[in-house]
């Protein structure tokens, strides 16, 4: 599946289109349509977030592509996320039964004092 995106004065217009649709509509790929590569939304780490829910179209090595703006959480955001997980855990019914559980900072999840056995 080949994609192209319409350009004007070095910037993109609208969204990418399939090569076969352009050929069906125009008989060939018009000069102002340039190659485009779709990039899927990245999987985020525990302490990362997307700056936007939509990618930015950027020309890289002569080909337009999706660029996803990902950033690491600040120290304050990381602490707030951890506190939210701990607070949510501690406000469950019968939370006192799990008072020995702790936060695993690497995964930002609560873990028991004795790991669950693997069978």
Protein Blocks (a to p, Z undefined) as FASTA:
>chain_A
ZZddddeehiaehjaddfklmmmmnopacfkbccddddddddddfkbccfbfbdcdddee
hiacdddddddddfklmmmmmmmmmmmmmmpghklmmmmpccdfklopacdfbdcddZZ
